[in-house]
Amino acid sequence: MSGSTRTIRTRQGDAAVAALPRLALLLPLVVLLLGCASTGVRDGVVGGDGAGPPTPSAGVPAVSPLPAAVPSGSATPAPTRARASRAPVVPQYRATVPPVAPERPVPARFVASSIGVDLPVVKTGVADDGRMQLPETNQEVAWYAYGSRPGDAAGTTVLAAHVDTRTEGLGPFARLRQLRRGAELAVTDAAGRTRRYTVTAVDDVPKSRVSVDQLFRQDGPATLRVLTCGGPFSRQTGYRDNIVVSAEPR
């Protein structure tokens, strides 16, 4: 067939096409296949459609470009590893944690020897009506646990007790009004250490005029305040006043 002529019929008419060698007829097919393969990898993105690389989704790494084809018969070059980036050097410092001061022991006993008062101290907080909570008996002294402790460098240590109860009558704190300036008070804590105070004032203050912010201070000079009820008594409203004894550390 190498020297013959082949006639092909079409709807438009006959056209004469020169016969080519069989190898020449296969060449366009090979080129076509290579062309399709070249669209399969574009710009390093597998499965591209020729429209350019898609934008990588968040958290999905882009595919690395494929290495160039190696001619047949030549040595295969060793793959080149990307140099790993070195992590930045983070300076390290040794932290110095300040020592935590040990918590002071709670007060355990209150003594006002000049008026014959010697009573145990119990820890209390706030009652349901918003006032300082007191023991049921007038034979115990309450220490307000949200305030300062004896020996603290600042703030007010508050102690209080009932002046009387219905079942016990008048208690030892009924004699607080008898204290005089310069009298000594002593508070012994749970560890057995005793701290002594000097009375600076004894005041009879109407409850409506008591400054809670001043009475329960957590700053300012270290102060001891000892309280009980006083003044006129009403069966409807109770005692009108507070007896407030102020003292400073010796």
Backbone as CSV, one residue per row, in Angstrom:
resi,resn,N_x,N_y,N_z,CA_x,CA_y,CA_z,C_x,C_y,C_z
1,MET,0.822,-1.210,0.000,0.000,0.000,0.000,0.850,1.250,0.000
2,SER,2.187,1.093,0.095,3.021,2.282,0.230,2.946,3.171,-0.971
3,GLY,2.694,2.634,-2.204,2.669,3.482,-3.391,1.297,3.708,-3.926
4,SER,0.272,3.199,-3.302,-1.093,3.308,-3.829,-1.778,4.538,-3.312
5,THR,-2.905,4.853,-3.910,-3.725,5.998,-3.528,-5.041,5.487,-3.029
6,ARG,-5.570,6.056,-1.870,-6.809,5.602,-1.234,-7.844,6.707,-1.329
7,THR,-9.050,6.360,-1.708,-10.138,7.342,-1.871,-11.109,7.192,-0.732
8,ILE,-11.488,8.346,-0.044,-12.424,8.347,1.084,-13.626,9.167,0.680
9,ARG,-14.847,8.576,0.845,-16.066,9.289,0.500,-16.624,10.005,1.711
10,THR,-17.044,11.236,1.439,-17.698,12.019,2.470,-18.955,12.603,1.882
11,ARG,-19.812,13.264,2.777,-21.018,13.880,2.255,-20.708,15.030,1.325
12,GLN,-19.556,15.677,1.474,-19.195,16.808,0.626,-18.554,16.373,-0.682
13,GLY,-18.204,15.083,-0.712,-17.561,14.627,-1.930,-16.398,13.768,-1.631
14,ASP,-15.685,13.402,-2.676,-14.521,12.540,-2.493,-13.289,13.382,-2.278
15,ALA,-12.445,12.887,-1.386,-11.156,13.560,-1.177,-10.072,12.532,-1.212
16,ALA,-9.000,12.860,-1.878,-7.879,11.948,-2.015,-6.898,12.213,-0.908
17,VAL,-6.563,11.169,-0.182,-5.616,11.265,0.908,-4.471,10.335,0.622
18,ALA,-3.266,10.834,0.676,-2.093,10.020,0.443,-1.913,9.067,1.596
19,ALA,-1.711,7.832,1.277,-1.501,6.817,2.322,-0.145,7.055,2.980
20,LEU,-0.133,6.926,4.333,1.101,7.091,5.097,1.508,5.759,5.652
21,PRO,2.746,5.630,6.006,3.195,4.387,6.654,2.438,4.196,7.951
22,ARG,2.271,2.930,8.378,1.520,2.618,9.609,2.148,3.305,10.818
23,LEU,3.434,3.407,10.886,4.070,4.075,12.019,3.686,5.543,12.078
24,ALA,3.556,6.162,10.879,3.173,7.569,10.853,1.751,7.751,11.326
25,LEU,0.857,6.750,11.054,-0.525,6.855,11.512,-0.623,6.747,13.023
26,LEU,0.284,6.035,13.648,0.237,5.869,15.103,0.797,7.068,15.842
27,LEU,1.606,7.904,15.176,2.268,9.007,15.858,1.271,10.004,16.455
28,PRO,0.207,10.440,15.695,-0.739,11.383,16.335,-1.385,10.799,17.578
29,LEU,-1.651,9.491,17.579,-2.267,8.869,18.761,-1.348,8.950,19.970
30,VAL,-0.049,8.715,19.756,0.919,8.811,20.840,0.988,10.231,21.372
31,VAL,0.988,11.207,20.442,1.032,12.615,20.855,-0.208,12.974,21.648
32,LEU,-1.380,12.455,21.208,-2.626,12.742,21.901,-2.608,12.189,23.324
33,LEU,-2.112,10.950,23.467,-2.031,10.361,24.799,-1.096,11.137,25.699
34,LEU,0.047,11.559,25.186,0.979,12.335,25.985,0.363,13.671,26.383
35,GLY,-0.417,14.269,25.426,-1.065,15.525,25.745,-2.072,15.361,26.863
36,CYS,-2.863,14.233,26.868,-3.814,14.008,27.965,-3.100,13.798,29.287
37,ALA,-1.970,13.089,29.245,-1.234,12.864,30.483,-0.691,14.161,31.036
38,SER,-0.349,15.095,30.195,0.229,16.344,30.693,-0.801,17.175,31.422
39,THR,-2.112,16.986,31.122,-3.122,17.749,31.851,-3.468,17.109,33.167
40,GLY,-2.964,15.891,33.410,-3.243,15.224,34.676,-2.467,15.808,35.811
41,VAL,-1.316,16.428,35.628,-0.510,17.064,36.663,-0.196,18.468,36.205
42,ARG,-0.706,19.433,36.953,-0.454,20.825,36.560,-0.135,21.624,37.799
43,ASP,0.991,22.258,37.754,1.417,23.101,38.869,1.442,22.335,40.175
44,GLY,1.741,21.022,40.110,1.923,20.267,41.326,0.626,19.808,41.960
45,VAL,-0.549,20.018,41.353,-1.821,19.588,41.927,-2.332,18.401,41.144
46,VAL,-2.440,17.265,41.797,-2.883,16.046,41.130,-4.362,16.172,40.810
47,GLY,-4.751,15.748,39.564,-6.161,15.762,39.207,-6.644,17.101,38.715
48,GLY,-5.722,18.018,38.300,-6.151,19.317,37.801,-6.840,19.185,36.464
49,ASP,-7.718,20.130,36.117,-8.457,20.073,34.864,-7.964,21.111,33.874
50,GLY,-6.768,21.676,34.156,-6.210,22.643,33.229,-6.620,24.065,33.543
51,ALA,-7.474,24.242,34.563,-7.931,25.589,34.895,-7.067,26.243,35.954
52,GLY,-5.958,25.603,36.306,-5.094,26.164,37.341,-5.297,25.444,38.651
53,PRO,-4.351,25.599,39.614,-4.413,24.868,40.879,-5.541,25.386,41.758
54,PRO,-6.292,24.482,42.422,-7.333,24.939,43.334,-6.717,25.509,44.607
55,THR,-7.469,26.339,45.285,-6.996,26.897,46.548,-7.060,25.834,47.623
56,PRO,-5.982,25.549,48.349,-6.032,24.505,49.377,-7.027,24.869,50.463
57,SER,-7.766,23.878,50.975,-8.687,24.101,52.078,-7.900,24.319,53.351
58,ALA,-8.522,24.942,54.303,-7.867,25.193,55.581,-7.510,23.887,56.252
59,GLY,-6.284,23.745,56.647,-5.839,22.541,57.343,-5.414,21.433,56.413
60,VAL,-5.536,21.613,55.053,-5.142,20.574,54.092,-3.886,21.046,53.406
61,PRO,-2.758,20.351,53.555,-1.512,20.808,52.921,-1.562,20.639,51.427
62,ALA,-0.926,21.578,50.695,-0.845,21.479,49.239,0.092,20.361,48.843
63,VAL,-0.172,19.731,47.677,0.661,18.634,47.194,1.934,19.195,46.610
64,SER,3.073,18.599,46.959,4.359,19.084,46.463,4.485,18.781,44.981
65,PRO,5.181,19.659,44.201,5.374,19.402,42.765,6.107,18.092,42.546
66,LEU,5.694,17.381,41.466,6.350,16.122,41.148,7.704,16.401,40.517
67,PRO,8.688,15.502,40.701,10.005,15.701,40.071,9.922,15.552,38.570
68,ALA,10.823,16.207,37.879,10.850,16.133,36.420,11.194,14.726,35.974
69,ALA,10.674,14.347,34.779,10.936,13.006,34.247,12.421,12.835,33.964
70,VAL,12.927,11.634,34.252,14.338,11.332,34.048,14.497,10.588,32.732
71,PRO,15.364,11.029,31.832,15.547,10.320,30.543,15.928,8.873,30.775
72,SER,15.453,8.023,29.863,15.725,6.581,29.952,17.213,6.315,29.868
73,GLY,17.702,5.411,30.721,19.098,5.019,30.679,19.999,5.859,31.544
74,SER,19.534,6.975,32.032,20.386,7.804,32.890,20.177,7.433,34.341
75,ALA,21.117,7.781,35.159,21.046,7.435,36.583,19.948,8.252,37.256
76,THR,19.212,7.589,38.146,18.141,8.275,38.869,18.754,9.123,39.974
77,PRO,18.517,10.437,39.951,19.121,11.279,41.000,18.457,11.017,42.347
78,ALA,19.228,11.171,43.404,18.681,10.983,44.763,17.683,12.094,45.059
79,PRO,16.571,11.737,45.678,15.579,12.765,45.987,16.169,13.829,46.915
80,THR,15.764,15.039,46.637,16.269,16.170,47.419,15.301,16.457,48.558
81,ARG,15.759,16.374,49.778,14.918,16.677,50.940,14.974,18.168,51.240
82,ALA,13.787,18.658,51.486,13.737,20.072,51.893,14.355,20.219,53.276
83,ARG,15.173,21.208,53.449,15.831,21.427,54.724,14.795,21.847,55.772
84,ALA,14.751,21.085,56.833,13.781,21.378,57.892,14.152,22.695,58.574
85,SER,13.127,23.528,58.702,13.378,24.804,59.372,13.604,24.577,60.857
86,ARG,14.571,25.224,61.408,14.909,25.067,62.826,13.965,25.898,63.674
87,ALA,13.507,25.298,64.744,12.612,26.009,65.653,13.362,27.170,66.297
88,PRO,12.668,28.291,66.476,13.348,29.437,67.117,13.734,29.105,68.546
89,VAL,14.828,29.643,68.954,15.324,29.417,70.318,14.545,30.319,71.274
90,VAL,13.861,29.696,72.228,13.068,30.443,73.208,13.901,30.599,74.475
91,PRO,14.132,31.834,74.900,14.921,32.013,76.135,14.183,31.451,77.337
92,GLN,14.897,30.866,78.244,14.327,30.285,79.445,14.885,31.006,80.669
93,TYR,13.987,31.258,81.595,14.368,31.936,82.820,13.876,31.135,84.011
94,ARG,14.626,31.122,85.038,14.230,30.428,86.260,13.348,31.354,87.097
95,ALA,12.091,30.940,87.288,11.146,31.760,88.038,11.397,31.621,89.536
96,THR,11.318,32.734,90.197,11.481,32.742,91.647,10.123,33.007,92.279
97,VAL,9.563,32.005,92.920,8.254,32.133,93.547,8.438,32.641,94.969
98,PRO,7.786,33.764,95.292,7.949,34.285,96.656,7.354,33.319,97.663
99,PRO,7.975,33.177,98.798,7.451,32.252,99.809,6.092,32.710,100.318
100,VAL,5.226,31.754,100.552,3.893,32.046,101.064,3.961,32.113,102.580
101,ALA,3.507,33.243,103.110,3.541,33.406,104.559,2.564,32.441,105.213
102,PRO,2.978,31.743,106.237,2.064,30.816,106.901,0.890,31.560,107.520
103,GLU,-0.264,30.929,107.486,-1.462,31.548,108.046,-1.369,31.587,109.559
104,ARG,-1.701,32.728,110.123,-1.619,32.868,111.575,-2.702,32.027,112.243
105,PRO,-2.407,31.512,113.430,-3.427,30.752,114.160,-4.610,31.641,114.534
106,VAL,-5.775,31.033,114.645,-6.980,31.777,114.990,-6.978,32.082,116.485
107,PRO,-7.655,33.161,116.888,-7.738,33.458,118.326,-8.548,32.384,119.049
108,ALA,-8.126,32.086,120.272,-8.776,31.013,121.035,-9.292,31.466,122.386
109,ARG,-8.769,32.583,122.936,-9.212,33.023,124.260,-9.039,34.533,124.384
110,PHE,-10.022,35.155,125.099,-9.999,36.598,125.336,-10.047,36.844,126.841
111,VAL,-9.164,37.737,127.293,-9.077,38.052,128.722,-9.048,39.561,128.909
112,ALA,-9.964,40.046,129.784,-9.914,41.430,130.253,-9.861,41.340,131.769
113,SER,-8.659,41.220,132.303,-8.491,40.884,133.727,-9.032,41.963,134.660
114,SER,-9.021,43.244,134.234,-9.467,44.324,135.115,-10.968,44.269,135.403
115,ILE,-11.750,43.565,134.571,-13.192,43.445,134.812,-13.603,41.975,134.997
116,GLY,-12.612,41.105,135.152,-12.915,39.703,135.440,-13.495,38.917,134.281
117,VAL,-13.083,39.182,133.059,-13.578,38.455,131.876,-12.484,37.524,131.373
118,ASP,-12.825,36.251,131.221,-11.898,35.244,130.693,-12.752,34.202,129.963
119,LEU,-12.825,34.293,128.629,-13.769,33.485,127.864,-13.105,32.861,126.644
120,PRO,-13.609,31.691,126.208,-13.108,31.093,124.963,-13.622,31.870,123.753
121,VAL,-12.839,31.811,122.667,-13.192,32.498,121.417,-13.499,31.455,120.348
122,VAL,-14.601,31.670,119.612,-14.990,30.773,118.522,-15.048,31.562,117.214
123,LYS,-14.824,30.873,116.124,-14.806,31.480,114.788,-16.232,31.596,114.253
124,THR,-16.611,32.777,113.765,-17.942,32.974,113.179,-17.829,33.826,111.919
125,GLY,-18.996,34.002,111.262,-19.041,34.810,110.053,-20.204,35.766,110.063
126,VAL,-21.060,35.655,109.029,-22.195,36.561,108.881,-23.488,35.778,109.087
127,ALA,-24.406,36.320,109.902,-25.699,35.682,110.143,-26.638,35.925,108.957
128,ASP,-27.792,35.247,108.981,-28.755,35.374,107.880,-29.278,36.799,107.724
129,ASP,-29.339,37.557,108.808,-29.847,38.928,108.725,-28.768,39.934,108.320
130,GLY,-27.547,39.444,107.988,-26.470,40.317,107.537,-25.596,40.850,108.642
131,ARG,-25.926,40.540,109.892,-25.101,41.005,111.004,-24.046,39.957,111.347
132,MET,-23.096,40.380,112.154,-22.067,39.452,112.610,-22.708,38.331,113.425
133,GLN,-22.348,37.114,113.107,-22.913,35.958,113.798,-22.307,35.825,115.196
134,LEU,-23.167,35.517,116.181,-22.721,35.356,117.566,-23.101,33.968,118.069
135,PRO,-22.341,33.439,119.034,-22.718,32.148,119.625,-24.060,32.248,120.353
136,GLU,-24.710,31.113,120.546,-25.984,31.096,121.259,-25.805,31.487,122.726
137,THR,-24.681,31.151,123.285,-24.421,31.430,124.693,-23.631,32.715,124.870
138,ASN,-23.822,33.363,126.044,-23.020,34.553,126.334,-21.716,34.204,127.052
139,GLN,-21.413,32.907,127.093,-20.176,32.433,127.722,-19.077,32.160,126.681
140,GLU,-19.313,32.576,125.452,-18.311,32.463,124.379,-18.217,33.790,123.636
141,VAL,-17.020,34.053,123.106,-16.765,35.276,122.336,-16.603,34.894,120.869
142,ALA,-17.255,35.647,119.998,-17.148,35.402,118.558,-15.988,36.201,117.966
143,TRP,-15.241,35.556,117.092,-14.216,36.260,116.295,-14.697,36.291,114.857
144,TYR,-14.747,37.478,114.253,-15.191,37.620,112.869,-14.091,37.125,111.928
145,ALA,-14.333,35.941,111.333,-13.279,35.251,110.587,-12.894,35.927,109.279
146,TYR,-13.708,36.858,108.762,-13.382,37.537,107.512,-12.579,38.816,107.742
147,GLY,-12.262,39.070,108.997,-11.433,40.222,109.319,-9.997,39.810,109.607
148,SER,-9.275,40.690,110.250,-7.876,40.416,110.570,-7.761,39.496,111.779
149,ARG,-6.573,38.927,111.936,-6.268,38.075,113.084,-5.308,38.810,114.010
150,PRO,-5.326,38.473,115.279,-4.342,39.088,116.182,-2.919,38.835,115.674
151,GLY,-2.139,39.871,115.604,-0.777,39.757,115.092,-0.623,40.188,113.656
152,ASP,-1.743,40.386,112.915,-1.639,40.891,111.546,-1.094,42.314,111.565
153,ALA,-0.375,42.670,110.513,0.257,43.987,110.454,-0.744,45.115,110.244
154,ALA,-1.922,44.804,109.698,-2.916,45.846,109.415,-4.314,45.274,109.598
155,GLY,-5.275,46.179,109.698,-6.665,45.766,109.770,-7.170,45.633,111.205
156,THR,-8.484,45.397,111.305,-9.151,45.343,112.598,-9.540,43.913,112.945
157,THR,-9.161,43.481,114.125,-9.616,42.209,114.681,-10.866,42.493,115.501
158,VAL,-11.982,41.824,115.151,-13.258,42.106,115.800,-13.679,40.910,116.648
159,LEU,-13.953,41.165,117.931,-14.497,40.176,118.864,-15.826,40.712,119.388
160,ALA,-16.798,39.811,119.593,-18.107,40.251,120.085,-18.777,39.113,120.833
161,ALA,-19.707,39.499,121.756,-20.477,38.513,122.518,-21.787,39.144,122.962
162,HIS,-22.748,38.281,123.284,-24.028,38.767,123.807,-23.823,39.404,125.181
163,VAL,-24.571,40.460,125.418,-24.544,41.057,126.746,-25.367,40.215,127.716
164,ASP,-26.396,39.556,127.185,-27.216,38.646,127.981,-27.970,37.704,127.039
165,THR,-28.628,36.699,127.601,-29.536,35.821,126.863,-30.762,35.566,127.738
166,ARG,-31.834,35.083,127.134,-33.055,34.817,127.889,-32.857,33.716,128.924
167,THR,-32.045,32.747,128.617,-31.873,31.619,129.542,-30.758,31.844,130.550
168,GLU,-29.766,32.673,130.200,-28.598,32.841,131.071,-28.589,34.163,131.829
169,GLY,-29.401,35.112,131.403,-29.358,36.434,132.021,-28.127,37.211,131.552
170,LEU,-27.676,38.144,132.388,-26.506,38.945,132.037,-25.256,38.076,131.964
171,GLY,-24.426,38.356,130.929,-23.183,37.626,130.769,-21.976,38.478,131.127
172,PRO,-20.772,37.906,131.027,-19.548,38.646,131.377,-19.359,39.938,130.583
173,PHE,-19.844,39.978,129.318,-19.627,41.185,128.514,-20.500,42.360,128.960
174,ALA,-21.384,42.131,129.910,-22.134,43.259,130.472,-21.203,44.211,131.203
175,ARG,-20.006,43.764,131.531,-19.041,44.604,132.251,-18.081,45.353,131.329
176,LEU,-18.233,45.189,130.021,-17.331,45.895,129.095,-17.363,47.404,129.308
177,ARG,-18.539,47.958,129.629,-18.655,49.409,129.796,-17.815,49.913,130.959
178,GLN,-17.357,48.985,131.817,-16.552,49.393,132.977,-15.064,49.550,132.646
179,LEU,-14.675,49.129,131.448,-13.263,49.268,131.065,-12.871,50.738,130.978
180,ARG,-11.627,51.014,131.304,-11.096,52.367,131.247,-9.906,52.418,130.283
181,ARG,-9.633,53.613,129.801,-8.475,53.777,128.909,-7.208,53.374,129.644
182,GLY,-6.355,52.655,128.934,-5.104,52.165,129.505,-5.208,50.753,130.053
183,ALA,-6.449,50.214,130.163,-6.599,48.841,130.653,-5.999,47.860,129.647
184,GLU,-5.579,46.719,130.157,-4.950,45.715,129.295,-5.960,44.648,128.878
185,LEU,-5.898,44.277,127.589,-6.657,43.163,127.031,-5.657,42.161,126.481
186,ALA,-6.012,40.883,126.503,-5.115,39.841,125.994,-5.902,38.870,125.129
187,VAL,-5.298,38.498,123.995,-5.898,37.506,123.095,-4.857,36.415,122.871
188,THR,-5.224,35.179,123.210,-4.334,34.030,123.026,-4.823,33.228,121.827
189,ASP,-3.905,32.877,120.913,-4.325,32.145,119.717,-4.245,30.641,119.947
190,ALA,-4.614,29.890,118.917,-4.684,28.432,119.031,-3.314,27.801,119.211
191,ALA,-2.245,28.527,118.852,-0.893,28.007,119.040,-0.341,28.321,120.424
192,GLY,-1.130,29.039,121.244,-0.699,29.356,122.601,0.005,30.684,122.750
193,ARG,0.094,31.463,121.673,0.774,32.753,121.763,-0.218,33.825,122.200
194,THR,0.167,34.646,123.153,-0.699,35.701,123.678,-0.226,37.063,123.187
195,ARG,-1.155,37.842,122.651,-0.875,39.214,122.228,-1.675,40.164,123.104
196,ARG,-1.023,41.228,123.540,-1.621,42.140,124.509,-1.914,43.490,123.852
197,TYR,-3.003,44.086,124.325,-3.488,45.348,123.771,-3.770,46.321,124.909
198,THR,-3.760,47.612,124.566,-4.086,48.676,125.511,-5.361,49.373,125.055
199,VAL,-6.336,49.504,125.956,-7.606,50.143,125.622,-7.373,51.628,125.353
200,THR,-7.906,52.103,124.221,-7.775,53.522,123.848,-9.103,54.263,123.918
201,ALA,-10.227,53.519,123.858,-11.530,54.189,123.907,-12.617,53.178,124.254
202,VAL,-13.650,53.639,124.973,-14.858,52.843,125.248,-16.031,53.739,124.875
203,ASP,-16.778,53.369,123.832,-17.830,54.222,123.291,-19.184,53.509,123.336
204,ASP,-20.213,54.273,123.628,-21.598,53.807,123.554,-22.196,54.448,122.302
205,VAL,-22.350,53.643,121.223,-22.724,54.187,119.908,-24.083,53.622,119.494
206,PRO,-25.062,54.477,119.139,-26.320,53.967,118.594,-26.057,53.084,117.369
207,LYS,-26.761,51.962,117.293,-26.512,51.015,116.188,-26.737,51.656,114.826
208,SER,-27.636,52.631,114.765,-27.905,53.292,113.489,-26.735,54.156,113.027
209,ARG,-25.807,54.443,113.936,-24.668,55.300,113.590,-23.341,54.542,113.537
210,VAL,-23.378,53.244,113.734,-22.143,52.456,113.678,-21.659,52.379,112.231
211,SER,-20.412,52.745,111.982,-19.822,52.665,110.638,-19.230,51.272,110.434
212,VAL,-19.942,50.478,109.655,-19.475,49.110,109.416,-18.133,49.105,108.707
213,ASP,-17.941,50.023,107.750,-16.680,50.078,107.004,-15.503,50.382,107.923
214,GLN,-15.716,51.227,108.903,-14.644,51.549,109.835,-14.449,50.437,110.871
215,LEU,-15.544,49.807,111.241,-15.469,48.779,112.274,-14.783,47.518,111.780
216,PHE,-15.025,47.145,110.518,-14.503,45.891,109.978,-13.444,46.156,108.908
217,ARG,-12.550,47.081,109.173,-11.512,47.418,108.196,-10.488,46.299,108.066
218,GLN,-9.997,46.119,106.825,-8.928,45.165,106.567,-7.620,45.870,106.238
219,ASP,-7.624,47.189,106.339,-6.400,47.948,106.139,-6.254,48.925,107.301
220,GLY,-5.273,49.795,107.201,-5.050,50.737,108.289,-4.277,50.090,109.435
221,PRO,-4.073,50.829,110.512,-3.282,50.306,111.639,-3.950,49.082,112.270
222,ALA,-3.125,48.184,112.771,-3.657,47.006,113.471,-4.420,47.459,114.714
223,THR,-5.672,46.992,114.843,-6.541,47.441,115.924,-7.379,46.257,116.421
224,LEU,-7.694,46.258,117.703,-8.627,45.294,118.292,-9.882,46.045,118.699
225,ARG,-11.049,45.515,118.282,-12.320,46.089,118.726,-13.172,44.968,119.327
226,VAL,-13.721,45.260,120.511,-14.526,44.314,121.264,-15.916,44.925,121.436
227,LEU,-16.962,44.170,121.066,-18.308,44.726,121.013,-19.301,43.894,121.823
228,THR,-20.328,44.585,122.291,-21.518,43.958,122.853,-22.657,44.957,122.738
229,CYS,-23.851,44.537,123.126,-25.005,45.431,123.056,-25.079,46.306,124.313
230,GLY,-25.724,47.458,124.189,-25.871,48.374,125.325,-26.954,49.384,125.067
231,GLY,-27.080,50.336,125.987,-28.105,51.361,125.855,-29.475,50.860,126.268
232,PRO,-30.520,51.637,126.011,-31.881,51.249,126.375,-32.309,49.977,125.639
233,PHE,-33.200,49.205,126.304,-33.671,47.935,125.729,-35.159,48.043,125.405
234,SER,-35.548,47.517,124.245,-36.944,47.457,123.818,-37.279,46.019,123.454
235,ARG,-38.455,45.543,123.909,-38.850,44.176,123.572,-39.102,44.011,122.072
236,GLN,-39.397,45.084,121.399,-39.639,45.019,119.950,-38.341,45.072,119.137
237,THR,-37.408,45.901,119.519,-36.206,46.123,118.699,-34.907,45.711,119.391
238,GLY,-34.967,45.313,120.676,-33.757,44.924,121.383,-32.995,46.125,121.899
239,TYR,-31.691,45.949,122.088,-30.851,47.044,122.591,-30.625,48.083,121.496
240,ARG,-30.638,49.349,121.909,-30.502,50.431,120.932,-29.064,50.640,120.490
241,ASP,-28.099,50.423,121.407,-26.717,50.818,121.148,-25.775,49.610,121.083
242,ASN,-24.543,49.939,120.708,-23.410,49.014,120.826,-22.367,49.626,121.741
243,ILE,-21.794,48.803,122.619,-20.624,49.206,123.399,-19.418,48.784,122.561
244,VAL,-18.567,49.743,122.161,-17.415,49.480,121.297,-16.154,49.835,122.069
245,VAL,-15.341,48.812,122.334,-14.049,49.012,122.999,-12.955,48.951,121.933
246,SER,-12.146,49.975,121.833,-11.025,50.020,120.880,-9.721,49.871,121.634
247,ALA,-8.792,49.092,121.050,-7.484,48.862,121.689,-6.422,48.729,120.621
248,GLU,-5.187,49.060,120.989,-4.072,48.961,120.051,-3.024,48.014,120.619
249,PRO,-2.233,47.360,119.748,-1.232,46.420,120.231,-0.188,47.099,121.108
250,ARG,0.283,46.387,122.112,1.341,46.913,122.975,2.710,46.676,122.360
